[in-house]
Amino acid sequence: MKRATVWPNLLLVVLGCIWIFPIIWIVLTAFRAESGQFVSYIFPKEYTLDHFAYLFENHENFPFMLWVKNTMIVAVCSCLLSTFITVSMAYVLSRLRFRFKKTMLKTALVLNMFPAFMSMIAVYYILKAFGLTQSLTALVLIYSSTAALTFYIAKGFFDTIPKSLDESAMMDGATKLSIFTKITLPMSKPIIVYTALMAFMLPWMDFIFAKVIMGDNVPKYTVSIGLYSMLNQTTANTMYTTFAAGCILIAVPITILFIYLQKYYVEGITSGAVKG
């Protein structure tokens, strides 16, 4: 029995090393004093904080802190809208009965199978017709509009809440709105946190939609586009270590937030996906 458990543990150790190596490498690169995109060694010969200082100086060509501010605005706004839309729609589809409910669920399931970038050109021209291209408002609308199709996990969570609680409250004279706000929402903290966390992380990671919408409007870039712009043909060799430092800076707040909310994240995804 002991020999049987050695190989799985050894395999996990190897997979763990493979997984953590890129993280260690990007951290070492961020503190590397030697310039250059590729070097023949892993551990830097000299360490420096100049790359981080350069980012905080908010240079004209690479206003990193402005990009962080733009991303934070988009992330907070889209997080609030997406969470409201997702939770509201999931609750309605879980609790209420109406015509074409099953058809709506099947349609949403099929639409979720198609990648979002298939509609990228159409979305761009719609935003252009309304004069919203190269604006943060456009990104907020794009990220929030997809929330209506991501309700399945939240719906599965609401399905686990006994409907007898709703019936008891209605017998006491409570309205559906009061049941939702005073009974269901307080019991749904895990799925709300999970939904909000996923919506908040999306603007930090998305590149395709943000690049298409923003074009060459550098002051309106998000961090994903901004960091990518550091690695053009003329600056890739000199800005690569600064690029690595930027990756570390934007990863820290998301990592801290994820670790802090991990308990609710796990509860939300397991309750919705397994029990639902």
TIKE-451998 format. One line per field, with one value per residue: residue number from 1; x, y, z of N, C-alpha, C in turn. Coordinates in steps of 0.1 Angstrom, whole numbers, plus 5000, padded with zeros to 4 digits. Layout:
# TIKE-451998
num	[NUM, ...]
npx	[X, ...]
npy	[Y, ...]
npz	[Z, ...]
capx	[X, ...]
capy	[Y, ...]
capz	[Z, ...]
cpx	[X, ...]
cpy	[Y, ...]
cpz	[Z, ...]
END
This chain:
# TIKE-451998
num	[1, 2, 3, 4, 5, 6, 7, 8, 9, 10, 11, 12, 13, 14, 15, 16, 17, 18, 19, 20, 21, 22, 23, 24, 25, 26, 27, 28, 29, 30, 31, 32, 33, 34, 35, 36, 37, 38, 39, 40, 41, 42, 43, 44, 45, 46, 47, 48, 49, 50, 51, 52, 53, 54, 55, 56, 57, 58, 59, 60, 61, 62, 63, 64, 65, 66, 67, 68, 69, 70, 71, 72, 73, 74, 75, 76, 77, 78, 79, 80, 81, 82, 83, 84, 85, 86, 87, 88, 89, 90, 91, 92, 93, 94, 95, 96, 97, 98, 99, 100, 101, 102, 103, 104, 105, 106, 107, 108, 109, 110, 111, 112, 113, 114, 115, 116, 117, 118, 119, 120, 121, 122, 123, 124, 125, 126, 127, 128, 129, 130, 131, 132, 133, 134, 135, 136, 137, 138, 139, 140, 141, 142, 143, 144, 145, 146, 147, 148, 149, 150, 151, 152, 153, 154, 155, 156, 157, 158, 159, 160, 161, 162, 163, 164, 165, 166, 167, 168, 169, 170, 171, 172, 173, 174, 175, 176, 177, 178, 179, 180, 181, 182, 183, 184, 185, 186, 187, 188, 189, 190, 191, 192, 193, 194, 195, 196, 197, 198, 199, 200, 201, 202, 203, 204, 205, 206, 207, 208, 209, 210, 211, 212, 213, 214, 215, 216, 217, 218, 219, 220, 221, 222, 223, 224, 225, 226, 227, 228, 229, 230, 231, 232, 233, 234, 235, 236, 237, 238, 239, 240, 241, 242, 243, 244, 245, 246, 247, 248, 249, 250, 251, 252, 253, 254, 255, 256, 257, 258, 259, 260, 261, 262, 263, 264, 265, 266, 267, 268, 269, 270, 271, 272, 273, 274, 275, 276]
npx	[5008, 5020, 5039, 5022, 5012, 5033, 5040, 5018, 5020, 5046, 5042, 5024, 5041, 5060, 5042, 5035, 5059, 5063, 5041, 5046, 5071, 5070, 5059, 5079, 5099, 5090, 5089, 5116, 5126, 5114, 5128, 5153, 5183, 5198, 5193, 5173, 5156, 5158, 5178, 5207, 5205, 5188, 5186, 5190, 5220, 5223, 5202, 5173, 5151, 5143, 5126, 5100, 5098, 5099, 5074, 5057, 5062, 5047, 5050, 5049, 5046, 5041, 5019, 5015, 5001, 4979, 4967, 4961, 4942, 4922, 4915, 4906, 4883, 4867, 4865, 4852, 4828, 4817, 4816, 4797, 4774, 4773, 4770, 4746, 4728, 4733, 4727, 4700, 4687, 4692, 4678, 4652, 4648, 4651, 4631, 4606, 4578, 4571, 4561, 4579, 4601, 4618, 4627, 4642, 4663, 4675, 4683, 4701, 4721, 4730, 4740, 4761, 4780, 4793, 4822, 4830, 4843, 4834, 4814, 4826, 4832, 4807, 4798, 4816, 4809, 4783, 4788, 4802, 4783, 4768, 4787, 4805, 4830, 4864, 4862, 4858, 4832, 4822, 4836, 4826, 4799, 4802, 4814, 4794, 4771, 4774, 4767, 4742, 4742, 4756, 4744, 4740, 4754, 4748, 4720, 4719, 4727, 4707, 4686, 4691, 4683, 4656, 4623, 4603, 4608, 4602, 4575, 4566, 4572, 4556, 4531, 4531, 4527, 4547, 4563, 4574, 4596, 4606, 4611, 4632, 4652, 4655, 4655, 4665, 4689, 4706, 4712, 4727, 4753, 4778, 4776, 4771, 4795, 4813, 4803, 4807, 4835, 4844, 4834, 4848, 4875, 4876, 4879, 4907, 4920, 4911, 4919, 4914, 4888, 4891, 4913, 4903, 4882, 4894, 4915, 4940, 4940, 4958, 4957, 4934, 4937, 4935, 4952, 4960, 4962, 4980, 5003, 5009, 5016, 5041, 5058, 5067, 5084, 5106, 5110, 5109, 5132, 5144, 5123, 5114, 5119, 5106, 5080, 5076, 5077, 5054, 5035, 5037, 5028, 5001, 4991, 4993, 4972, 4948, 4954, 4956, 4929, 4916, 4926, 4916, 4888, 4885, 4872, 4845, 4843, 4848, 4827, 4806, 4809, 4809, 4784, 4767, 4774, 4776, 4756, 4734]
npy	[4988, 5012, 5016, 5019, 5044, 5061, 5067, 5083, 5105, 5114, 5121, 5142, 5160, 5165, 5176, 5199, 5213, 5218, 5235, 5257, 5267, 5286, 5308, 5314, 5320, 5343, 5361, 5363, 5374, 5399, 5412, 5412, 5428, 5429, 5437, 5426, 5402, 5374, 5353, 5332, 5321, 5313, 5324, 5358, 5378, 5402, 5421, 5443, 5471, 5489, 5485, 5483, 5508, 5524, 5518, 5529, 5556, 5564, 5569, 5588, 5573, 5548, 5547, 5532, 5532, 5547, 5529, 5509, 5522, 5527, 5500, 5492, 5508, 5498, 5472, 5473, 5485, 5468, 5445, 5450, 5454, 5430, 5411, 5418, 5414, 5386, 5373, 5381, 5371, 5344, 5338, 5343, 5323, 5301, 5302, 5312, 5304, 5304, 5310, 5295, 5290, 5267, 5267, 5290, 5284, 5263, 5276, 5295, 5277, 5266, 5289, 5295, 5277, 5288, 5306, 5339, 5357, 5354, 5371, 5395, 5414, 5422, 5433, 5454, 5471, 5478, 5493, 5513, 5526, 5538, 5555, 5548, 5536, 5531, 5538, 5535, 5530, 5513, 5489, 5482, 5478, 5456, 5435, 5433, 5426, 5400, 5387, 5377, 5352, 5336, 5323, 5298, 5284, 5300, 5296, 5269, 5270, 5284, 5266, 5248, 5259, 5255, 5256, 5258, 5277, 5301, 5297, 5297, 5323, 5337, 5331, 5345, 5370, 5381, 5397, 5388, 5402, 5410, 5385, 5377, 5397, 5397, 5371, 5351, 5363, 5368, 5342, 5334, 5341, 5328, 5322, 5347, 5360, 5344, 5349, 5377, 5378, 5364, 5382, 5405, 5397, 5394, 5418, 5423, 5403, 5400, 5405, 5404, 5416, 5441, 5452, 5454, 5472, 5495, 5502, 5524, 5541, 5550, 5562, 5552, 5525, 5492, 5472, 5448, 5453, 5474, 5463, 5444, 5462, 5470, 5452, 5455, 5455, 5473, 5478, 5454, 5441, 5458, 5464, 5441, 5431, 5451, 5447, 5422, 5430, 5445, 5425, 5411, 5431, 5435, 5410, 5406, 5421, 5407, 5381, 5383, 5390, 5368, 5348, 5356, 5355, 5328, 5308, 5313, 5312, 5285, 5273, 5284, 5275, 5247, 5242, 5252, 5238, 5211, 5202, 5214]
npz	[5000, 5007, 4988, 4966, 4970, 4966, 4939, 4929, 4946, 4939, 4913, 4916, 4928, 4908, 4888, 4903, 4904, 4877, 4873, 4890, 4882, 4859, 4872, 4892, 4875, 4861, 4882, 4890, 4866, 4867, 4886, 4876, 4868, 4845, 4811, 4783, 4764, 4763, 4782, 4791, 4815, 4847, 4873, 4882, 4877, 4889, 4910, 4909, 4916, 4898, 4875, 4886, 4897, 4874, 4862, 4881, 4877, 4856, 4827, 4796, 4771, 4782, 4802, 4829, 4855, 4849, 4831, 4849, 4865, 4846, 4841, 4867, 4870, 4849, 4858, 4883, 4877, 4857, 4873, 4893, 4877, 4862, 4883, 4894, 4872, 4866, 4891, 4895, 4872, 4874, 4898, 4890, 4869, 4885, 4904, 4895, 4874, 4840, 4806, 4779, 4794, 4795, 4769, 4768, 4786, 4772, 4749, 4759, 4769, 4745, 4732, 4749, 4741, 4720, 4711, 4725, 4709, 4683, 4678, 4677, 4656, 4648, 4672, 4675, 4653, 4661, 4684, 4673, 4657, 4677, 4686, 4706, 4706, 4715, 4742, 4778, 4786, 4766, 4770, 4796, 4790, 4772, 4788, 4807, 4793, 4786, 4809, 4812, 4801, 4818, 4839, 4848, 4869, 4891, 4891, 4897, 4923, 4936, 4932, 4952, 4975, 4997, 4985, 5003, 5021, 5008, 5004, 5030, 5038, 5021, 5030, 5053, 5044, 5029, 5000, 4967, 4961, 4986, 4997, 4980, 4986, 5014, 5023, 5004, 4992, 5016, 5021, 5000, 4998, 4991, 4963, 4953, 4958, 4943, 4917, 4915, 4918, 4895, 4875, 4881, 4876, 4849, 4832, 4837, 4825, 4799, 4765, 4737, 4730, 4743, 4729, 4703, 4706, 4717, 4700, 4689, 4710, 4734, 4761, 4770, 4774, 4788, 4813, 4802, 4774, 4775, 4787, 4767, 4746, 4753, 4742, 4715, 4683, 4685, 4712, 4727, 4735, 4754, 4772, 4783, 4809, 4824, 4815, 4827, 4854, 4855, 4851, 4875, 4893, 4886, 4891, 4919, 4934, 4925, 4932, 4960, 4966, 4956, 4973, 4997, 4993, 4988, 5002, 4999, 4972, 4965, 4978, 4964, 4937, 4940, 4952, 4932, 4909, 4915, 4933, 4920]
capx	[5000, 5028, 5045, 5012, 5009, 5045, 5040, 5009, 5026, 5057, 5036, 5019, 5053, 5065, 5033, 5036, 5071, 5061, 5032, 5052, 5083, 5068, 5057, 5092, 5107, 5085, 5093, 5130, 5128, 5109, 5138, 5166, 5189, 5203, 5183, 5173, 5144, 5162, 5192, 5210, 5205, 5175, 5188, 5197, 5233, 5221, 5187, 5170, 5137, 5141, 5115, 5088, 5098, 5096, 5060, 5050, 5065, 5036, 5056, 5039, 5044, 5036, 5013, 5010, 4992, 4966, 4960, 4955, 4930, 4911, 4910, 4899, 4870, 4859, 4863, 4843, 4815, 4811, 4814, 4784, 4763, 4772, 4765, 4731, 4721, 4734, 4719, 4686, 4682, 4693, 4668, 4639, 4647, 4651, 4619, 4594, 4573, 4566, 4561, 4591, 4613, 4627, 4633, 4652, 4674, 4682, 4689, 4713, 4731, 4736, 4748, 4773, 4790, 4801, 4832, 4825, 4850, 4827, 4805, 4835, 4831, 4793, 4797, 4823, 4801, 4772, 4793, 4806, 4771, 4764, 4798, 4810, 4843, 4875, 4857, 4856, 4818, 4820, 4841, 4817, 4787, 4805, 4816, 4782, 4761, 4775, 4764, 4729, 4744, 4764, 4736, 4737, 4760, 4740, 4707, 4720, 4728, 4693, 4678, 4694, 4676, 4643, 4612, 4594, 4611, 4595, 4561, 4563, 4573, 4544, 4519, 4532, 4525, 4559, 4562, 4585, 4608, 4611, 4617, 4645, 4662, 4656, 4657, 4674, 4702, 4715, 4716, 4734, 4766, 4789, 4774, 4773, 4810, 4818, 4799, 4814, 4849, 4846, 4832, 4859, 4887, 4875, 4886, 4921, 4926, 4907, 4928, 4909, 4878, 4896, 4922, 4895, 4874, 4903, 4924, 4953, 4938, 4967, 4953, 4922, 4941, 4935, 4965, 4963, 4967, 4992, 5015, 5013, 5022, 5055, 5067, 5068, 5097, 5116, 5111, 5108, 5145, 5147, 5112, 5108, 5119, 5096, 5068, 5075, 5073, 5040, 5027, 5037, 5020, 4986, 4987, 4992, 4958, 4939, 4958, 4952, 4915, 4911, 4929, 4907, 4875, 4886, 4862, 4832, 4844, 4847, 4813, 4797, 4811, 4805, 4770, 4760, 4778, 4775, 4742, 4725]
capy	[5000, 5024, 5018, 5023, 5058, 5069, 5072, 5094, 5117, 5118, 5127, 5155, 5169, 5169, 5185, 5211, 5220, 5223, 5246, 5268, 5272, 5299, 5319, 5318, 5326, 5357, 5369, 5365, 5383, 5412, 5418, 5411, 5440, 5428, 5438, 5415, 5394, 5360, 5351, 5318, 5316, 5315, 5334, 5370, 5381, 5414, 5424, 5458, 5475, 5500, 5482, 5487, 5523, 5529, 5517, 5539, 5569, 5567, 5576, 5592, 5562, 5536, 5552, 5520, 5535, 5551, 5517, 5502, 5530, 5523, 5486, 5492, 5514, 5489, 5460, 5475, 5488, 5455, 5435, 5454, 5452, 5416, 5404, 5421, 5407, 5372, 5368, 5383, 5362, 5330, 5336, 5342, 5311, 5291, 5302, 5315, 5296, 5312, 5304, 5294, 5289, 5257, 5271, 5300, 5277, 5255, 5286, 5300, 5267, 5265, 5301, 5295, 5269, 5295, 5316, 5352, 5365, 5352, 5383, 5406, 5424, 5428, 5442, 5466, 5481, 5483, 5503, 5524, 5533, 5546, 5564, 5543, 5529, 5537, 5543, 5526, 5526, 5502, 5477, 5479, 5472, 5443, 5426, 5431, 5420, 5385, 5381, 5370, 5338, 5329, 5322, 5284, 5280, 5306, 5290, 5256, 5273, 5288, 5254, 5240, 5266, 5250, 5265, 5259, 5290, 5311, 5295, 5301, 5337, 5343, 5329, 5356, 5382, 5387, 5397, 5381, 5411, 5409, 5372, 5377, 5406, 5394, 5356, 5344, 5369, 5365, 5328, 5332, 5349, 5321, 5323, 5361, 5363, 5338, 5357, 5390, 5376, 5361, 5394, 5414, 5393, 5394, 5429, 5422, 5392, 5401, 5412, 5405, 5426, 5454, 5457, 5458, 5484, 5507, 5506, 5530, 5551, 5546, 5566, 5544, 5511, 5485, 5467, 5437, 5459, 5482, 5454, 5439, 5472, 5471, 5442, 5457, 5452, 5482, 5479, 5441, 5437, 5466, 5466, 5428, 5430, 5460, 5440, 5412, 5437, 5449, 5413, 5409, 5441, 5433, 5397, 5407, 5424, 5397, 5369, 5385, 5390, 5354, 5340, 5361, 5350, 5315, 5299, 5315, 5308, 5271, 5270, 5288, 5267, 5233, 5242, 5254, 5228, 5197, 5200, 5219]
capz	[5000, 5008, 4974, 4957, 4972, 4963, 4926, 4928, 4953, 4931, 4901, 4920, 4931, 4894, 4882, 4910, 4900, 4864, 4874, 4897, 4876, 4852, 4882, 4897, 4864, 4858, 4893, 4889, 4855, 4871, 4895, 4869, 4864, 4831, 4801, 4773, 4764, 4766, 4787, 4792, 4829, 4853, 4884, 4877, 4882, 4897, 4912, 4910, 4917, 4888, 4866, 4893, 4898, 4860, 4861, 4890, 4872, 4847, 4815, 4785, 4762, 4789, 4815, 4835, 4865, 4842, 4826, 4861, 4869, 4837, 4844, 4879, 4867, 4841, 4866, 4894, 4871, 4851, 4884, 4899, 4867, 4859, 4895, 4895, 4861, 4868, 4903, 4893, 4862, 4880, 4907, 4882, 4863, 4895, 4913, 4888, 4863, 4829, 4793, 4772, 4803, 4791, 4757, 4772, 4792, 4762, 4740, 4766, 4769, 4731, 4729, 4757, 4734, 4709, 4717, 4724, 4698, 4670, 4676, 4679, 4645, 4649, 4684, 4672, 4645, 4669, 4693, 4664, 4654, 4688, 4690, 4719, 4705, 4722, 4755, 4789, 4787, 4757, 4777, 4806, 4783, 4766, 4798, 4815, 4785, 4786, 4822, 4811, 4797, 4827, 4851, 4852, 4882, 4901, 4891, 4904, 4937, 4940, 4932, 4964, 4986, 4998, 4982, 5014, 5028, 5001, 5007, 5044, 5039, 5014, 5039, 5063, 5037, 5022, 4986, 4961, 4962, 5000, 4998, 4973, 4993, 5029, 5026, 4994, 4991, 5027, 5021, 4988, 4998, 4984, 4948, 4949, 4959, 4932, 4905, 4915, 4916, 4881, 4867, 4884, 4870, 4834, 4825, 4840, 4817, 4785, 4756, 4723, 4729, 4747, 4718, 4691, 4709, 4720, 4689, 4692, 4721, 4745, 4774, 4774, 4774, 4801, 4816, 4793, 4762, 4778, 4788, 4753, 4738, 4757, 4735, 4700, 4677, 4689, 4727, 4733, 4741, 4765, 4781, 4787, 4823, 4829, 4813, 4838, 4866, 4854, 4853, 4889, 4900, 4884, 4897, 4933, 4940, 4922, 4940, 4974, 4966, 4954, 4985, 5008, 4990, 4983, 5009, 4993, 4958, 4965, 4982, 4953, 4925, 4943, 4954, 4920, 4898, 4920, 4938, 4910]
cpx	[5009, 5035, 5035, 5009, 5021, 5044, 5030, 5014, 5038, 5052, 5030, 5030, 5058, 5056, 5033, 5048, 5069, 5051, 5038, 5064, 5080, 5066, 5070, 5100, 5103, 5089, 5107, 5133, 5124, 5120, 5152, 5171, 5194, 5192, 5183, 5161, 5147, 5176, 5194, 5210, 5191, 5176, 5196, 5211, 5232, 5206, 5185, 5155, 5134, 5129, 5102, 5087, 5095, 5081, 5052, 5052, 5055, 5041, 5046, 5036, 5038, 5031, 5006, 4999, 4979, 4959, 4954, 4942, 4919, 4906, 4902, 4885, 4861, 4856, 4852, 4829, 4809, 4809, 4800, 4772, 4761, 4766, 4750, 4724, 4721, 4725, 4704, 4680, 4682, 4682, 4654, 4638, 4647, 4637, 4606, 4591, 4567, 4567, 4575, 4603, 4623, 4634, 4644, 4665, 4682, 4689, 4702, 4724, 4738, 4745, 4761, 4784, 4798, 4810, 4827, 4831, 4843, 4818, 4813, 4832, 4817, 4792, 4804, 4815, 4789, 4776, 4797, 4794, 4766, 4775, 4804, 4824, 4853, 4871, 4856, 4842, 4815, 4825, 4831, 4804, 4790, 4806, 4803, 4771, 4762, 4771, 4751, 4730, 4752, 4757, 4734, 4742, 4751, 4726, 4708, 4721, 4714, 4684, 4680, 4687, 4661, 4632, 4602, 4596, 4603, 4580, 4557, 4563, 4560, 4532, 4519, 4530, 4536, 4557, 4574, 4598, 4614, 4617, 4631, 4656, 4664, 4659, 4667, 4688, 4711, 4720, 4725, 4747, 4777, 4788, 4775, 4788, 4816, 4815, 4806, 4829, 4852, 4844, 4843, 4872, 4887, 4882, 4901, 4928, 4922, 4916, 4921, 4899, 4883, 4905, 4914, 4888, 4883, 4912, 4937, 4951, 4945, 4962, 4941, 4925, 4938, 4949, 4969, 4968, 4979, 5004, 5019, 5020, 5036, 5064, 5066, 5082, 5109, 5119, 5111, 5121, 5148, 5136, 5107, 5108, 5109, 5082, 5066, 5071, 5059, 5031, 5026, 5027, 5005, 4982, 4985, 4978, 4948, 4941, 4953, 4936, 4910, 4914, 4919, 4893, 4874, 4875, 4849, 4832, 4842, 4833, 4803, 4797, 4806, 4790, 4762, 4762, 4775, 4760, 4731, 4723]
cpy	[5013, 5027, 5023, 5038, 5067, 5075, 5084, 5107, 5123, 5126, 5141, 5165, 5174, 5179, 5199, 5219, 5226, 5235, 5258, 5274, 5285, 5310, 5324, 5325, 5341, 5366, 5373, 5375, 5397, 5419, 5417, 5424, 5440, 5429, 5427, 5406, 5379, 5360, 5336, 5313, 5320, 5326, 5346, 5372, 5393, 5416, 5439, 5460, 5486, 5498, 5486, 5502, 5530, 5529, 5527, 5553, 5574, 5575, 5578, 5580, 5550, 5541, 5540, 5523, 5540, 5539, 5509, 5509, 5527, 5509, 5485, 5497, 5504, 5476, 5462, 5477, 5475, 5445, 5438, 5450, 5437, 5408, 5406, 5414, 5392, 5367, 5370, 5373, 5348, 5328, 5335, 5329, 5299, 5290, 5304, 5306, 5305, 5305, 5305, 5294, 5279, 5260, 5281, 5294, 5269, 5265, 5291, 5290, 5265, 5277, 5301, 5286, 5276, 5305, 5330, 5360, 5363, 5364, 5396, 5417, 5430, 5437, 5455, 5476, 5486, 5495, 5515, 5532, 5542, 5556, 5560, 5536, 5537, 5544, 5532, 5521, 5514, 5489, 5473, 5472, 5458, 5432, 5423, 5424, 5405, 5378, 5373, 5355, 5330, 5326, 5308, 5280, 5287, 5300, 5276, 5259, 5276, 5276, 5246, 5247, 5261, 5260, 5267, 5272, 5301, 5310, 5300, 5316, 5344, 5341, 5340, 5369, 5389, 5387, 5390, 5389, 5410, 5396, 5371, 5385, 5402, 5380, 5350, 5350, 5367, 5351, 5325, 5339, 5341, 5324, 5338, 5365, 5357, 5345, 5370, 5388, 5373, 5373, 5404, 5410, 5394, 5406, 5429, 5413, 5394, 5409, 5415, 5416, 5440, 5460, 5462, 5471, 5496, 5511, 5512, 5541, 5547, 5550, 5559, 5529, 5505, 5478, 5456, 5442, 5467, 5474, 5448, 5449, 5475, 5462, 5443, 5454, 5461, 5482, 5465, 5438, 5445, 5467, 5452, 5427, 5439, 5454, 5429, 5418, 5441, 5437, 5409, 5418, 5439, 5420, 5398, 5410, 5413, 5384, 5371, 5384, 5376, 5346, 5344, 5356, 5336, 5306, 5301, 5311, 5293, 5267, 5273, 5279, 5252, 5232, 5243, 5242, 5214, 5194, 5204, 5208]
cpz	[5000, 4995, 4965, 4958, 4968, 4950, 4924, 4934, 4945, 4919, 4904, 4923, 4917, 4888, 4889, 4906, 4886, 4864, 4880, 4891, 4868, 4861, 4888, 4887, 4861, 4870, 4893, 4877, 4859, 4879, 4888, 4864, 4850, 4821, 4791, 4775, 4768, 4771, 4789, 4806, 4835, 4864, 4879, 4884, 4892, 4898, 4913, 4911, 4907, 4879, 4873, 4894, 4885, 4858, 4869, 4885, 4861, 4834, 4804, 4776, 4769, 4802, 4823, 4846, 4860, 4837, 4838, 4865, 4859, 4839, 4856, 4877, 4860, 4850, 4876, 4888, 4865, 4862, 4890, 4889, 4864, 4871, 4896, 4885, 4863, 4879, 4901, 4883, 4867, 4889, 4900, 4876, 4873, 4902, 4905, 4877, 4853, 4816, 4787, 4782, 4799, 4778, 4759, 4777, 4782, 4752, 4746, 4767, 4756, 4728, 4737, 4750, 4724, 4716, 4715, 4713, 4684, 4667, 4677, 4669, 4646, 4661, 4682, 4664, 4652, 4678, 4685, 4660, 4665, 4693, 4703, 4718, 4711, 4735, 4765, 4790, 4778, 4764, 4788, 4800, 4778, 4777, 4806, 4806, 4784, 4799, 4821, 4807, 4807, 4840, 4856, 4865, 4893, 4902, 4899, 4919, 4943, 4941, 4945, 4976, 4986, 4994, 4993, 5022, 5021, 5004, 5021, 5045, 5032, 5022, 5050, 5057, 5030, 5007, 4980, 4961, 4976, 5003, 4992, 4981, 5007, 5032, 5017, 4994, 5003, 5027, 5009, 4987, 4991, 4969, 4944, 4949, 4947, 4919, 4904, 4913, 4901, 4872, 4869, 4877, 4855, 4828, 4827, 4830, 4802, 4777, 4742, 4722, 4732, 4736, 4706, 4694, 4711, 4709, 4693, 4703, 4733, 4759, 4779, 4775, 4788, 4802, 4806, 4780, 4764, 4779, 4775, 4745, 4741, 4749, 4720, 4696, 4682, 4704, 4734, 4741, 4754, 4776, 4786, 4802, 4830, 4827, 4823, 4851, 4866, 4856, 4868, 4896, 4898, 4889, 4912, 4939, 4937, 4930, 4955, 4975, 4965, 4966, 4996, 5006, 4986, 4989, 5002, 4978, 4957, 4968, 4971, 4942, 4928, 4945, 4941, 4910, 4902, 4924, 4928, 4899]
END
